[in-house]
């Protein structure tokens, strides 16, 4: 269908805007705008869609749809800044979501650029146009616009961009778990976060494969981390936790042991499980002591009830808070204390062990990682290198253990003893392959994904 025919169809099918009660007016006006954008983004070239978007929200003139222009005008004269912001925000994500679904990424960046130079400096006698420009400027300077800009990170050169751009997959998590955000924003954030994780897994696998070839000496492969030459050795060390008591086996043993136990017994076993098999004794002692203090009084009214899926999930979420960020969204004192012991891998492994027990807590963990990143985002990378090092190890460890790629070590020197006293990464090569889900499920009746996204403390059963 030609663009001219699409315009004629829109104009012939357009219904006149009818004014109603003030509250109803806004809802009707919003639906007219959303329907118009949905229709054109599916049919028109992106440059035409962007032009219509600018006519509606930036210039507020000469749109193909007179009803859409009138609808935006109705929202403006209602003097409801919050509803205008919601309308603009959802309109942006309608476009982002559709372009992302069709792998048409360039117009997403161009949509962000639309706001880079709004005509706010031009003189106008129109009160409604003045208000529109004021509200557009407010949006550009808001958290909502910062969240929207995350969707352009695929175009940024990470070496030149801010160091936090390497962790965009985590920064998107708060957007898709916030039920107050429009569904288009949540879907777009979830999809883009998944894309970034998949790209990191692929880049990591390619780096590992190519760095172990003879060609790597002449042409070093692209390293998806900032750990330099230590990345490959670290991957080998992470994978080397093998044998009877690897992390997955430990999680399965723990889950078998706590079935049909009381919540009090579950907490005691959880404390032992999380502090078991940690090489750094000082770290393990601090974790055992501090964790015991918190777990003792956690949801104490349920101590003598049989442990349930809801209790498992909320307990794991509370421990994640304790180990990362608590209610004030500041790094917890235990997070700082444990990292001060110089063993970020021990803290990462502790978080991994929590997720191996309750995989549904992973979204909450990633949201807390996002809060950590935001807390340090204004500091130069070299001044918070200890946090960056933790994030890099977290990225690697979860790509290896909590995803659908399995890494295996193969000893290359047959003359070495079968069980060397000291692990030497240089005597091994590492290989990757897709793996099947082998985890033991403790509670098959666990809450649905929709329930998991609800505010935890508002769900029935835990107070």
C-alpha positions in Angstrom: 0.0 0.0 0.0 1.3 3.4 -0.9 1.7 6.1 1.7 -0.8 8.3 0.0 -3.4 5.6 0.1 -2.7 5.0 3.8 -3.3 8.7 4.5 -6.6 8.7 2.6 -7.7 5.6 4.5 -6.9 7.3 7.8 -8.7 10.4 6.9 -11.8 8.6 5.6 -12.0 6.3 8.7 -11.3 9.1 11.2 -14.1 9.7 13.7 -14.7 13.3 14.9 -13.6 13.9 18.5 -16.6 14.3 20.8 -16.1 16.2 24.1 -17.5 14.6 27.3 -16.9 14.9 31.0 -13.4 16.2 31.8 -12.0 12.9 33.2 -13.5 11.0 30.3 -12.2 13.5 27.8 -8.6 12.7 28.8 -9.1 8.9 28.6 -10.8 9.2 25.2 -8.2 11.6 24.0 -5.4 9.3 25.0 -7.0 6.3 23.2 -7.3 8.4 20.0 -3.6 9.3 20.1 -2.5 5.7 20.9 -4.7 4.2 18.1 -3.5 6.7 15.6 0.2 5.9 16.4 -0.4 2.2 16.4 -2.0 2.3 13.0 0.7 4.4 11.3 3.7 2.7 12.9 2.5 -0.6 11.4 2.0 0.8 7.9 4.1 3.8 7.3 7.8 4.3 6.8 9.6 5.3 10.1 10.5 8.8 8.8 6.8 9.6 8.1 5.8 8.2 11.6 8.5 10.4 13.2 7.2 13.5 11.3 3.7 12.8 12.5 5.0 12.4 16.1 6.7 15.8 15.9 3.6 17.4 14.5 1.5 16.0 17.4 3.9 16.6 20.3 6.5 19.1 19.3 5.0 21.5 16.8 1.3 20.6 17.4 0.3 21.6 13.9 -0.7 20.1 10.5 -1.1 16.4 11.5 -2.7 14.0 9.0 -5.2 13.2 11.8 -7.2 16.2 13.0 -8.7 14.0 15.7 -5.3 13.2 17.1 -4.3 16.9 17.1 -7.5 17.8 18.8 -7.0 14.9 21.3 -3.5 16.2 22.3 -5.0 19.7 22.6 -7.7 18.4 24.9 -5.0 16.9 27.2 -3.1 20.1 27.2 -6.0 22.3 28.1 -7.0 19.9 30.9 -4.0 21.4 32.7 -3.1 17.9 33.9 0.7 17.6 33.5 0.8 14.1 34.8 -1.6 12.7 32.2 0.2 14.6 29.5 3.5 13.0 30.6 1.8 9.5 30.7 0.4 10.1 27.2 3.8 11.2 25.7 5.6 8.4 27.5 3.3 5.7 26.3 3.3 7.1 22.8 7.1 6.9 22.7 7.0 3.2 23.8 4.3 2.3 21.2 6.8 3.4 18.5 9.8 1.9 20.3 8.1 -1.5 20.8 6.9 -1.8 17.2 10.2 -0.8 15.7 12.1 -3.1 18.0 9.8 -6.0 17.2 10.5 -5.5 13.5 14.3 -5.1 14.2 14.2 -1.5 12.9 16.5 0.1 15.4 17.6 3.3 13.6 14.3 5.2 14.1 14.5 4.5 17.9 17.6 6.6 18.1 16.0 9.2 15.8 13.0 9.3 18.1 15.3 10.3 21.0 16.9 12.9 18.9 13.5 14.5 18.2 13.7 15.9 21.8 17.2 17.2 21.5 16.2 20.5 20.1 12.5 21.3 20.8 11.3 24.7 19.5 11.0 26.0 23.1 13.0 29.2 22.3 10.6 30.3 19.5 8.2 33.1 20.5 4.5 32.2 20.6 1.4 34.0 21.9 -0.5 30.7 22.3 -1.0 29.7 26.0 -1.5 26.1 25.0 1.6 26.0 22.9 3.6 27.6 25.7 2.3 25.0 28.1 3.2 22.2 25.6 6.8 23.4 25.3 7.2 23.7 29.1 5.9 20.1 29.5 8.1 18.8 26.8 11.2 20.4 28.4 10.1 18.9 31.8 10.0 15.5 30.1 13.4 15.8 28.6 14.8 16.6 32.0 13.0 13.7 33.8 13.8 10.2 34.9 11.4 8.9 32.3 13.5 10.4 29.4 16.7 8.9 30.9 14.9 5.5 30.9 13.9 6.1 27.3 17.5 6.9 26.3 18.6 3.4 27.5 17.1 2.0 24.3 19.7 3.8 22.2 22.6 2.1 24.1 22.9 -0.5 21.3 24.4 2.3 19.1 26.8 3.7 21.7 30.5 2.7 21.6 30.9 1.2 25.1 34.5 2.2 25.2 33.7 5.9 24.6 30.3 5.9 26.4 29.7 6.0 30.2 30.9 2.9 32.0 27.4 2.1 33.1 26.4 1.5 29.5 28.0 -2.0 29.8 25.3 -2.9 32.2 22.2 -1.6 30.4 20.6 -5.1 30.6 20.3 -4.6 34.4 19.3 -0.9 34.2 16.3 -1.9 32.1 15.0 -4.4 34.8 13.3 -1.7 37.0 11.3 -0.6 34.0 9.8 -3.9 33.2 9.0 -4.9 36.8 7.3 -1.5 37.6 3.5 -2.1 37.1 2.9 1.6 36.9 4.8 1.8 33.6 2.7 1.3 30.4 2.7 -2.2 29.0 4.6 -1.1 25.9 7.4 0.2 28.0 7.6 -2.9 30.1 7.6 -5.2 27.0 10.2 -3.2 25.2 12.5 -3.1 28.3 12.1 -6.9 28.9 12.9 -7.6 25.2 15.9 -5.3 25.0 17.3 -6.6 28.3 17.1 -10.1 27.0 18.7 -9.1 23.7 21.7 -7.6 25.5 22.1 -10.7 27.7 22.0 -13.0 24.7 24.6 -10.8 23.0 26.9 -10.9 26.0 26.6 -14.7 26.2 27.4 -15.0 22.5 30.3 -12.5 22.7 31.7 -14.3 25.7 31.5 -17.7 24.0 33.2 -16.3 20.9 35.9 -14.7 23.0 36.6 -17.9 24.9 36.8 -20.0 21.7 39.0 -17.6 19.7 41.3 -16.7 22.6 42.4 -20.4 22.8 43.5 -20.6 19.1 46.9 -19.9 17.7 45.5 -16.9 15.7 44.8 -15.1 19.0 48.5 -14.2 19.3 48.4 -12.1 16.1 44.8 -10.9 16.3 43.5 -10.8 19.9 39.7 -11.5 20.0 37.3 -8.9 21.2 36.9 -9.2 25.0 33.3 -8.4 26.1 34.6 -7.7 29.6 36.9 -5.1 31.0 39.0 -7.7 32.9 41.6 -7.9 30.2 43.8 -11.0 30.0 42.4 -12.1 33.4 39.0 -12.8 31.9 39.8 -16.2 30.5 41.6 -17.4 33.6 38.7 -16.2 35.7 36.2 -18.1 33.6 38.3 -21.2 34.0 38.4 -20.7 37.8 34.7 -20.2 38.0 34.0 -23.4 36.0 36.6 -25.3 37.9 34.3 -25.7 40.9 33.5 -29.3 39.8 33.0 -32.7 41.3 30.4 -33.8 43.9 30.0 -30.4 45.6 29.6 -28.0 42.7 27.1 -25.2 43.2 24.2 -26.8 41.3 24.7 -30.1 43.2 24.8 -28.2 46.5 21.6 -26.4 45.7 19.8 -29.6 44.8 21.0 -31.3 48.0 19.8 -28.3 50.1 16.4 -28.3 48.4 15.9 -32.0 49.0 16.8 -31.5 52.7 14.3 -28.7 53.4 11.2 -30.2 51.8 8.4 -30.3 54.4 10.5 -28.6 57.1 9.3 -25.7 59.2 10.2 -22.2 58.1 12.5 -21.9 61.2 14.4 -25.0 60.1 14.5 -23.7 56.6 16.2 -20.5 57.7 18.8 -22.3 59.8 19.6 -24.6 56.8 19.8 -21.7 54.5 22.3 -19.9 56.6 24.5 -23.0 56.6 24.1 -23.6 52.9 25.1 -20.0 51.9 28.2 -20.0 54.1 29.3 -23.5 53.2 32.2 -24.1 50.8 33.5 -20.5 50.8 37.3 -20.4 50.5 37.7 -17.0 52.2 37.3 -17.8 55.9 36.9 -14.2 57.1 34.2 -13.6 54.5 32.4 -16.8 55.5 32.5 -15.9 59.2 31.1 -12.4 58.6 28.4 -13.8 56.3 27.4 -16.5 58.8 27.2 -14.1 61.7 25.4 -11.2 60.0 23.1 -13.5 58.1 22.1 -15.4 61.3 21.2 -12.1 63.0 18.8 -11.2 60.1 17.3 -14.6 59.5 16.5 -15.2 63.1 13.8 -12.5 63.2 12.7 -12.6 59.6 9.0 -13.4 59.2 9.1 -14.8 62.7 5.3 -15.4 62.9 5.7 -18.1 60.3 8.5 -20.0 62.1 6.5 -23.1 62.9 4.6 -23.3 59.7 5.7 -25.6 56.8 7.8 -23.6 54.5 6.0 -22.4 51.3 6.9 -21.1 47.9 5.9 -17.6 49.0 8.2 -17.8 52.1 11.1 -19.1 50.0 10.8 -16.3 47.5 10.4 -13.5 50.0 13.2 -14.8 52.2 15.6 -15.0 49.2 14.6 -11.5 48.2 15.2 -10.1 51.7 18.7 -11.8 51.8 19.4 -10.2 48.4 18.5 -6.8 49.8 20.7 -7.5 52.8 23.6 -8.4 50.5 23.2 -5.5 48.0 20.8 -2.6 48.5 18.2 -2.2 51.2 15.1 -0.1 51.4 16.8 3.3 51.0 18.3 2.0 47.7 21.8 2.7 49.0 24.5 -0.1 49.1 24.0 -2.1 52.2 26.6 -2.0 55.0 27.1 -5.8 54.5 27.8 -5.3 50.7 30.5 -2.8 51.5 31.9 -4.9 54.3 32.1 -8.1 52.3 33.7 -6.4 49.3 36.2 -4.8 51.6 37.5 -8.4 52.3 38.9 -8.3 48.8 36.9 -11.3 47.5 34.1 -10.1 45.1 33.8 -13.6 43.7 32.8 -14.9 47.1 29.9 -12.4 47.2 28.9 -13.2 43.6 28.9 -17.0 44.4 26.7 -16.3 47.4 24.2 -14.5 45.2 24.4 -17.3 42.7 23.6 -19.9 45.4 20.5 -18.0 46.3 19.3 -18.0 42.7 20.0 -21.7 42.3 17.7 -22.3 45.2 15.0 -19.9 43.9 15.3 -18.9 40.3 12.3 -16.6 40.6 14.3 -14.3 42.8 16.6 -13.4 39.9 14.5 -10.5 38.7 14.7 -9.0 42.2 18.4 -9.5 42.3 18.9 -7.8 38.9 16.8 -4.9 40.1 19.1 -4.5 43.1 22.1 -4.7 40.8 20.5 -1.8 38.8 20.2 0.2 42.0 23.9 -0.4 42.8 24.9 0.8 39.3 22.7 3.9 39.6 24.3 4.6 43.0 27.8 4.8 41.5 26.9 6.0 38.0 28.2 9.6 38.5 31.6 8.5 39.8 34.5 8.0 37.4 35.1 4.3 36.6 38.6 4.3 38.1 37.3 5.7 41.4 34.8 2.9 41.8 36.8 0.1 40.3 36.0 -2.2 43.2 32.3 -2.0 42.2 33.0 -2.4 38.5 35.1 -5.5 39.3 32.2 -7.0 41.2 29.8 -6.3 38.3 32.1 -7.9 35.8 32.5 -11.0 37.9 28.8 -11.1 38.5 28.2 -10.9 34.7 30.6 -13.7 34.0 29.4 -16.0 36.8 25.7 -15.7 35.9 26.4 -16.2 32.2 28.2 -19.4 33.1 26.0 -20.8 35.7 22.5 -19.4 35.4 22.0 -19.4 31.6 21.5 -22.0 28.9 25.2 -22.4 28.0 27.3 -25.0 29.7 31.1 -24.6 30.0 33.4 -27.5 30.5 37.1 -27.7 31.3 39.4 -30.2 29.5 42.8 -30.9 30.9 45.4 -30.6 28.1 48.5 -32.1 29.8 48.0 -35.8 30.3 51.2 -36.1 32.4 49.7 -33.9 35.2 48.2 -35.7 38.2 44.4 -36.3 37.9 43.7 -34.1 41.0 46.4 -31.4 41.2 46.8 -29.8 44.6 46.7 -26.3 43.1 44.4 -25.5 40.1 46.4 -24.1 37.2 44.1 -22.5 34.6 46.9 -22.6 32.0 46.8 -26.4 31.8 43.1 -26.4 30.8 41.0 -25.4 27.8 37.4 -24.5 28.1 34.5 -25.5 25.8 30.9 -24.4 25.7 27.6 -26.1 24.6 23.9 -25.6 25.0 22.5 -27.3 28.1 19.1 -28.7 29.2 17.4 -27.5 32.4 18.4 -29.9 35.1 17.5 -28.0 38.3 15.3 -29.6 40.9 12.1 -27.6 41.6 11.3 -27.4 45.3 7.8 -26.0 44.8 6.2 -26.7 41.5 3.1 -24.7 42.6 5.2 -21.5 42.8 3.5 -18.2 42.0 2.8 -17.3 38.4 5.0 -14.8 36.6 2.3 -12.1 36.9 2.0 -12.6 40.7 5.8 -12.4 41.0 5.7 -8.9 39.6 3.2 -7.6 42.1 4.4 -5.7 45.1 5.7 -8.5 47.4 4.4 -7.4 50.7 0.9 -6.8 49.3 0.4 -10.5 48.4 -1.7 -12.5 50.8 0.0 -14.8 53.2 3.1 -12.8 54.2 2.9 -9.8 56.5 
